[in-house]
Amino acid sequence: MDSSNDQSVFKPLEQGEFLFNCHKGIACFNECCAKLRLVLTPYDILRLKNRLGLSSEDFLDRYTETMIERHARFPTVRLKMRTDEKQTCPFVTPEGCSVYEDRPGACRLYPLGRASTMAGKGAKEKFFMVCESHCLGFKEKKSWTLEEWLGHEGVEEYNSMNDQWLEIVTSSKKLGPEQVTKRLQVFFMVSYNLDRFRKFIFESSFFNLFEVDSDLKDELAQDDTTLMKFGFKWLRFSLFGEKTLKARALGPGSV
């Protein structure tokens, strides 16, 4: 449900423990899978498009909408709801989530929320409860610690990938001197259209300009997660001029 304007739903996670359970027999089953304003991270998109057997381009066209907020530095991508009366998630069924094993990180974490800020080389994080009025799961007797819930829902891998991207999105460093529009296009390609990024590095002069060993190059051709991590390094290089990649020494007359 869209609770973005109801601050009362966000409550502290008292003593790191909470009661919650969600199952098909509960009266509110699937109610949380409607009217979402769900921002998808790059890793969310990677997992979903591979689960569905779609290219990045096809997934973006079918299931997302791009948002350019007035005060945001970079564009975001949201999951597009169905056009039915309830505006349900495109992946929800009467039996539950049809992409459950590869559901987005925010869905995975629910009914918790995570606020994180980048500090030094790590993320400072704070967890809170998302207590929506329709949810009856809080009346169940199943008890969880924070650590138990994070492990049960497989959140760690998502947070690890998302924090690498968050470090870029929240950076206070100035963008380089090239046109802002071009840099935003680069950001969008690497973040959301991984297949286009792979085509870009393999069909351009990219590997003539940067030193990439042959083993890594093979992985970049085959493995999306490796490609995404490499893309984050290239974003930091291209957007902020960080020395995350090693440029080749070009001889006289090289282009």
C-alpha positions in Angstrom: 0.0 0.0 0.0 1.1 3.6 -0.5 1.9 4.9 2.9 4.3 7.6 1.8 2.3 10.4 3.4 1.5 8.6 6.6 4.5 9.1 8.9 2.7 7.2 11.7 3.3 3.9 10.0 7.0 4.2 10.7 7.9 3.1 14.2 11.1 2.3 16.0 12.2 -1.4 16.1 12.0 -1.9 19.9 14.9 -3.9 21.3 15.6 -5.5 17.9 12.7 -7.9 18.2 9.1 -8.0 16.7 6.1 -10.2 16.2 5.2 -10.9 12.6 4.0 -13.7 10.2 2.5 -13.6 6.7 0.9 -16.6 5.1 -1.9 -17.4 2.7 -4.4 -18.0 5.5 -4.2 -14.5 6.8 -7.1 -12.2 5.9 -4.9 -9.4 4.5 -2.8 -11.7 2.3 -1.5 -9.8 -0.8 -3.0 -6.4 0.5 0.6 -5.0 0.8 1.2 -5.8 -2.9 -0.9 -2.9 -4.3 -0.6 0.9 -4.9 3.2 0.6 -4.4 5.6 3.4 -5.2 8.4 0.9 -5.3 11.8 2.3 -6.4 13.8 -0.5 -8.0 17.6 -0.7 -7.5 19.9 -1.9 -10.2 20.3 -5.3 -8.4 16.5 -5.6 -8.2 16.3 -5.2 -11.9 19.1 -7.7 -12.5 17.4 -10.4 -10.5 13.9 -9.7 -12.0 14.9 -9.5 -15.6 16.9 -12.7 -15.3 14.1 -14.5 -13.5 11.6 -13.5 -16.3 14.1 -14.3 -19.1 13.9 -10.8 -20.4 16.5 -8.4 -21.7 17.1 -5.3 -19.6 15.4 -3.2 -22.3 12.3 -5.4 -22.4 12.0 -5.5 -18.7 12.2 -1.7 -18.4 9.6 -1.2 -21.2 7.1 -3.7 -19.7 7.4 -3.3 -16.0 8.8 0.1 -15.1 8.5 3.9 -15.3 11.3 6.3 -15.1 11.0 9.2 -12.7 13.0 12.4 -12.8 12.3 14.1 -9.6 12.7 17.9 -9.4 15.4 17.9 -6.8 16.9 14.5 -7.5 20.4 14.3 -9.0 19.8 11.1 -10.9 16.8 9.4 -12.5 15.0 6.6 -10.6 13.0 3.6 -11.9 9.8 2.5 -10.3 7.8 -0.7 -10.7 4.7 0.0 -12.8 1.5 -1.3 -11.2 -1.3 -2.9 -13.1 -4.2 -0.8 -14.3 -6.8 -2.8 -12.3 -8.9 -1.2 -9.6 -6.5 -2.1 -6.8 -3.4 -1.2 -8.8 -1.8 -4.4 -7.9 1.8 -5.4 -8.4 2.3 -7.1 -11.8 3.9 -10.1 -10.1 1.3 -10.9 -7.5 -1.1 -13.8 -7.9 -3.8 -15.3 -5.6 -1.1 -17.7 -4.4 1.3 -14.9 -3.6 4.3 -13.5 -5.3 5.2 -15.2 -8.6 8.8 -14.0 -8.4 9.3 -14.6 -4.7 12.8 -15.9 -4.8 13.9 -12.9 -6.8 11.6 -10.2 -5.3 13.0 -6.7 -4.8 15.0 -5.8 -1.7 12.3 -3.6 -0.2 9.7 -6.4 -0.5 12.2 -8.8 1.0 12.8 -6.6 4.0 9.1 -5.8 4.7 7.6 -5.2 7.3 10.9 -3.6 8.2 12.4 -0.6 6.5 16.0 0.3 6.3 17.5 3.8 6.3 21.2 3.9 5.4 23.8 6.5 4.9 27.3 6.0 3.5 30.1 6.8 5.9 33.7 6.1 5.1 33.9 2.7 3.4 30.7 1.3 4.9 27.0 2.0 5.4 25.5 3.2 8.6 22.0 1.6 8.8 19.0 1.9 11.0 15.9 -0.4 10.8 12.3 0.5 11.7 8.9 -1.1 11.5 6.4 -0.3 8.7 3.1 -0.7 10.5 0.5 -0.3 7.9 -3.1 -0.3 9.2 -4.3 -3.2 6.9 -1.5 -5.6 8.0 -2.7 -8.3 10.4 0.7 -10.0 10.4 1.7 -8.1 13.5 -1.0 -9.9 15.5 0.6 -13.3 14.8 2.7 -14.9 17.5 5.8 -15.6 15.5 8.8 -13.8 17.1 11.8 -12.5 15.2 15.1 -10.8 16.1 16.4 -8.4 13.5 19.2 -10.8 12.6 16.9 -13.7 12.2 14.6 -11.8 9.9 17.4 -10.5 7.7 18.9 -14.0 7.4 15.5 -15.6 6.7 14.6 -13.1 3.9 18.0 -13.2 2.2 18.6 -9.5 2.6 22.4 -9.4 3.0 23.2 -9.9 -0.7 20.8 -7.2 -1.8 22.1 -4.7 0.8 25.7 -5.5 -0.3 25.0 -4.7 -3.9 22.7 -1.8 -3.2 25.1 -0.1 -0.9 27.7 0.1 -3.7 25.2 1.9 -5.8 24.0 4.1 -2.9 27.5 5.3 -2.5 27.3 6.7 -6.0 23.8 8.1 -5.8 24.5 9.9 -2.5 27.9 11.2 -3.3 28.5 14.9 -2.8 31.2 15.0 -5.4 30.7 17.2 -8.4 30.1 15.7 -11.8 32.8 16.0 -14.4 32.9 18.7 -17.0 31.0 16.9 -19.8 27.4 17.6 -20.5 25.1 16.7 -17.7 22.6 15.0 -20.1 25.4 12.7 -21.3 26.4 11.8 -17.8 22.8 11.0 -16.8 22.5 8.8 -19.9 25.7 6.9 -18.7 24.2 6.6 -15.2 21.0 5.2 -16.5 22.6 2.7 -18.8 25.0 1.3 -16.2 22.4 1.3 -13.4 19.3 0.0 -15.2 20.2 -1.3 -18.7 22.9 -3.8 -18.0 22.6 -5.5 -21.4 23.2 -2.2 -23.2 26.2 -1.6 -20.9 27.7 -5.0 -21.8 27.2 -4.2 -25.5 28.8 -0.8 -25.0 32.0 -2.1 -23.4 32.4 -5.0 -25.8 31.5 -3.2 -29.1 33.3 0.1 -28.5 37.0 0.8 -27.9 36.5 0.5 -24.1 39.1 -2.3 -23.6 41.6 -0.4 -25.6 41.3 2.5 -23.2 41.2 0.6 -19.9 43.3 -2.3 -18.6 41.1 -5.3 -17.9 42.6 -8.7 -17.5 41.4 -11.5 -19.7 39.8 -13.5 -16.9 37.7 -10.5 -15.8 36.8 -9.8 -19.4 35.5 -13.3 -19.7 33.4 -12.9 -16.5 32.0 -9.6 -17.8 30.8 -11.3 -20.9 28.9 -14.0 -18.9 28.1 -12.9 -15.4 25.6 -10.0 -14.7 26.6 -9.5 -11.1 30.3 -9.1 -12.0 29.3 -6.8 -14.8 27.2 -4.7 -12.4 30.1 -4.3 -9.9 32.4 -3.3 -12.7 29.8 -0.8 -13.9 29.7 0.8 -10.5 33.5 1.3 -10.6 33.2 2.8 -14.1 30.5 5.1 -12.9 32.7 6.4 -10.2 35.5 6.9 -12.7 33.3 8.6 -15.4 31.1 10.7 -13.2 33.5 11.8 -10.5 37.0 11.1 -11.9 37.8 8.6 -9.2 40.8 6.3 -9.9 38.7 3.1 -9.8 39.9 1.9 -13.3 43.4 1.9 -14.8 43.6 3.7 -18.1 46.0 2.4 -20.7 49.0 4.5 -21.7 48.3 5.6 -25.2 51.1 6.1 -27.6 51.6 9.1 -30.0 48.7 9.4 -32.4 46.4 7.2 -30.4 42.8 8.1 -30.3 
